[in-house]
Amino acid sequence: MRDLAGGFGHLLAGQRWVFRHGRWFGFGLLPGLLALVLYAGALIGLGYGADDLTAWATPFADGWGAPWLGLFRGFLTALVFCLGLFIAVITFTAVTLLIGQPFYESLSEQVDRSVGGDAPESGLPLARELWISARDSIKVLVRVLLYGIVLFALGFIPVVGQTVIPAIGFCVSGYFLTEELTAVALQRREVELKDRLALLRGRRAMVLGFGVPLVLAFLVPLVAVFLMPGAVAGATLMVRELRGEDEEQAGADGAEGSDAAARQEQPGQPGHPAHPAPQQQSPYAGPYAAGPRHPAPQQNPYAQ
């Protein structure tokens, strides 16, 4: 549960970061706007053609009477559109990141500098980075499509297909969406796809806490465009935690502080008192401070 909340916290922290740095927010909007136009056209086309697609795929139902033919093909049409929407949510990030590779890489570097003072760089030419990004995105999308086909088939199961399967679908979408977003920072650190997936598997709850709310938000038109810059920033912050870089930075800062304290403690170093001030004696200390607290009682000379 702590990791789940931590992933959501990184998502919010990334959004706060870009809103505090307005120039980078506007800089990161450009690729998303272009990708949005492309995907809007594709989904509109799917919405108009889904009926024909289901009719072509189910010729065996042509002889069914009403209302079963309409219900069956209407259900399949809805599933086809949901599958297309599912794929759009996943591929939107990959395509947007591919279009905006230089934009988001610069944004991610700036986030690293603002919190850690050091921004790792891959040192590869832009063309090589684009090739690696496209190659890894295709590998991820193949996995997503396989999951999508399985979930699509399981969607025909009564009750479970309309309740449990969509929830699993959102989790799968959130997981791979997070992989795509963290790839920006991890590629700069020269982490291969296999190692990236292993890193995310080690903290699944955090990955889902970051990705699932983002998937749900991406279902709202235009929201994906405005959240993308903050999502890249938040993914960079999460990568730092997953790799323990914040702890290393804190340890380095602590070591520098210890070294400075040690230099002050060494004689001859600046700031070290060569002769410490003598301790002041208490003005109330009497000559009999070490003696008995209560004097011995005097004997009465008139006692019988």
C-alpha positions in Angstrom: 0.0 0.0 0.0 2.9 2.3 0.7 4.4 1.8 -2.7 0.9 2.3 -4.3 0.6 5.7 -2.6 4.3 6.4 -3.5 3.6 5.9 -7.2 0.6 8.2 -7.1 2.8 10.7 -5.2 5.4 10.7 -7.9 2.7 11.4 -10.5 1.4 14.4 -8.5 5.0 15.6 -7.9 5.7 15.5 -11.6 2.6 17.6 -12.4 3.6 20.1 -9.7 7.1 20.3 -11.1 6.0 21.3 -14.6 3.5 23.8 -13.3 6.2 25.5 -11.3 8.4 25.5 -14.5 5.8 26.9 -17.0 8.3 27.1 -19.9 8.9 23.4 -19.7 5.2 22.7 -19.5 4.6 24.5 -22.8 7.6 22.9 -24.3 6.2 19.4 -23.5 2.7 20.1 -24.9 3.8 20.3 -28.6 4.3 16.5 -29.2 1.1 15.6 -27.4 -1.0 18.0 -29.5 0.3 16.5 -32.8 -0.3 12.9 -31.5 -3.8 13.9 -30.4 -4.8 15.0 -33.9 -3.6 11.7 -35.3 -5.3 9.5 -32.8 -8.6 11.5 -32.9 -8.8 10.8 -36.6 -8.1 7.1 -36.1 -10.7 6.7 -33.3 -13.3 8.5 -35.3 -12.7 6.2 -38.2 -12.9 3.2 -36.0 -16.2 4.4 -34.6 -17.7 4.7 -38.1 -16.3 1.4 -39.3 -16.7 -0.9 -36.3 -20.1 -2.0 -37.4 -18.9 -3.1 -40.8 -15.9 -4.9 -39.2 -18.1 -6.9 -36.8 -20.5 -7.8 -39.6 -17.6 -9.0 -41.8 -16.1 -11.0 -38.9 -19.4 -12.8 -38.0 -21.0 -14.0 -41.3 -22.4 -17.0 -39.4 -24.9 -14.7 -37.6 -26.5 -13.3 -40.8 -29.4 -15.6 -40.4 -30.2 -14.8 -36.8 -33.5 -13.2 -36.1 -34.2 -10.1 -34.1 -33.2 -9.0 -31.5 -30.3 -11.5 -31.1 -28.4 -10.4 -34.2 -28.5 -6.7 -33.1 -27.5 -7.5 -29.5 -24.7 -9.9 -30.5 -23.1 -7.6 -33.1 -23.8 -4.5 -31.0 -21.9 -6.2 -28.1 -19.0 -7.1 -30.4 -18.9 -3.6 -31.9 -18.6 -2.2 -28.3 -15.8 -4.6 -27.6 -14.0 -3.7 -30.8 -14.1 0.0 -30.0 -13.0 -0.7 -26.4 -10.1 -2.7 -27.7 -9.2 0.1 -30.1 -9.4 2.6 -27.2 -7.2 0.3 -25.1 -4.6 0.1 -27.8 -4.8 3.9 -28.3 -4.2 4.6 -24.7 -1.1 2.4 -24.7 0.3 3.5 -28.1 -0.5 7.1 -27.6 2.4 7.5 -25.1 4.8 5.5 -27.3 4.0 7.6 -30.4 4.0 10.8 -28.4 7.4 10.0 -26.9 8.7 9.0 -30.3 7.5 12.3 -31.9 8.8 14.3 -28.9 12.0 12.4 -28.1 14.2 15.6 -28.0 11.6 17.6 -26.1 11.0 15.0 -23.4 14.6 14.1 -23.0 15.5 17.7 -22.4 12.6 17.9 -19.9 13.8 14.8 -18.1 17.4 16.1 -17.9 16.1 19.3 -16.3 14.2 17.4 -13.7 17.3 15.5 -12.8 19.3 18.7 -12.5 16.7 20.4 -10.3 16.6 17.6 -7.7 20.0 15.9 -8.0 22.4 18.3 -9.6 23.5 15.7 -12.2 21.7 14.6 -15.3 23.0 11.4 -16.9 23.3 11.5 -20.7 23.4 8.6 -23.2 25.8 10.4 -25.5 24.2 8.8 -28.5 23.2 10.7 -31.7 19.6 11.6 -32.0 19.0 9.2 -34.9 20.3 6.3 -32.8 18.2 7.3 -29.8 15.1 7.4 -32.0 15.9 4.0 -33.4 16.3 2.5 -29.9 13.1 4.1 -28.7 11.1 2.9 -31.7 12.5 -0.6 -31.4 11.8 -0.9 -27.7 8.3 0.6 -28.1 7.5 -2.0 -30.8 8.6 -4.8 -28.4 6.4 -3.4 -25.6 3.5 -3.0 -28.0 3.7 -6.6 -29.0 3.3 -7.6 -25.4 0.4 -5.2 -25.0 -1.3 -6.6 -28.1 -0.9 -10.2 -26.7 -2.5 -9.1 -23.4 -5.2 -7.2 -25.3 -6.2 -10.3 -27.4 -6.4 -12.5 -24.3 -8.4 -9.9 -22.4 -10.7 -9.4 -25.4 -11.4 -13.1 -25.5 -12.0 -13.2 -21.8 -14.5 -10.4 -22.2 -17.1 -12.8 -23.5 -17.3 -14.6 -20.1 -20.6 -13.5 -18.5 -20.3 -11.1 -15.5 -16.5 -11.6 -15.1 -15.9 -10.2 -18.6 -17.8 -7.0 -17.7 -16.3 -6.5 -14.2 -13.0 -8.2 -13.5 -11.5 -8.2 -17.0 -11.8 -4.4 -17.5 -10.1 -3.9 -14.1 -7.2 -6.2 -15.2 -7.1 -4.3 -18.5 -6.6 -1.0 -16.7 -3.8 -2.5 -14.6 -2.0 -3.9 -17.7 -2.4 -0.5 -19.4 -1.0 1.3 -16.4 1.9 -1.0 -16.1 3.1 -0.6 -19.7 2.2 3.0 -19.8 4.6 3.5 -16.9 7.3 1.5 -18.7 7.0 3.8 -21.7 7.3 7.0 -19.6 10.2 5.7 -17.5 12.0 4.7 -20.6 12.9 8.4 -21.2 15.0 8.6 -18.1 16.2 5.0 -18.2 17.5 5.2 -21.7 19.6 8.2 -20.7 21.1 6.0 -18.1 21.7 3.3 -20.7 19.4 0.7 -19.2 18.2 -1.9 -21.6 14.6 -2.9 -22.0 15.0 -6.2 -20.3 16.6 -4.5 -17.3 13.9 -1.8 -17.3 11.1 -4.4 -17.1 12.9 -6.2 -14.3 13.3 -3.0 -12.4 9.6 -2.3 -12.7 8.6 -5.8 -11.7 10.4 -5.3 -8.5 8.1 -2.5 -7.5 4.8 -3.4 -9.2 2.6 -1.6 -6.6 4.5 1.7 -7.2 4.2 1.2 -11.0 0.5 0.6 -10.8 0.0 3.5 -8.4 1.6 5.7 -11.0 0.2 4.2 -14.2 -3.4 3.3 -13.4 -4.6 6.8 -12.4 -2.9 8.1 -15.5 -4.7 5.6 -17.7 -8.0 6.6 -16.2 -7.2 10.3 -16.8 -6.1 9.6 -20.4 -9.6 8.4 -21.1 -10.9 12.0 -20.8 -10.4 13.9 -24.1 -7.5 16.3 -24.2 -6.4 15.4 -20.7 -3.6 13.1 -22.0 -2.0 16.1 -23.8 -1.9 18.3 -20.7 -0.7 15.6 -18.4 2.1 14.2 -20.6 4.8 16.8 -19.6 4.1 16.2 -15.9 4.0 12.4 -16.5 7.5 12.5 -17.9 8.7 14.6 -15.0 7.0 12.3 -12.5 8.4 9.2 -14.2 11.9 10.7 -13.9 11.4 11.3 -10.2 10.2 7.7 -9.8 13.2 6.3 -11.7 15.5 8.1 -9.2 13.7 6.3 -6.3 13.7 2.9 -8.1 17.4 3.1 -8.7 18.2 4.5 -5.2 19.7 7.7 -6.7 18.1 9.9 -4.1 19.6 7.9 -1.3 23.0 8.0 -2.9 22.7 11.7 -3.3 21.7 12.1 0.4 24.6 9.9 1.4 27.0 11.9 -0.6 25.7 15.1 0.9 26.0 13.6 4.4 29.6 12.5 3.6 30.5 16.0 2.6 29.0 17.3 5.8 31.0 14.8 7.8 34.2 15.7 6.0 33.6 19.4 6.8 33.0 18.6 10.4 36.1 16.4 10.6 38.2 19.2 9.1 36.9 21.6 11.8 37.9 19.1 14.5 41.5 18.8 13.3 43.9 21.2 15.0 45.4 23.8 12.7 42.3 23.8 10.4 40.3 27.0 9.9 37.6 27.4 12.4 39.3 25.0 15.0 40.0 26.7 18.3 43.6 26.1 19.1 43.1 26.8 22.8 39.6 26.1 24.1 38.3 28.6 26.6 38.8 27.4 30.2 35.7 26.4 32.0 34.4 29.1 34.4 34.2 28.1 38.0 30.8 28.6 39.5 30.8 31.7 41.7 28.6 29.9 44.1 30.9 27.1 44.8 32.0 27.3 48.4 35.3 26.1 50.0 33.4 23.1 51.4 31.7 22.0 48.2 33.1 18.5 48.7 32.2 18.4 52.3 29.1 17.1 54.0 25.9 18.7 53.0 24.5 18.9 56.6 26.9 19.8 59.5 27.0 17.5 62.6 24.5 18.6 65.2 26.0 20.4 68.4 25.4 18.7 71.8 23.4 20.8 74.3 25.7 21.5 77.3 22.7 21.7 79.7 21.4 18.3 78.8 21.1 16.1 81.9 
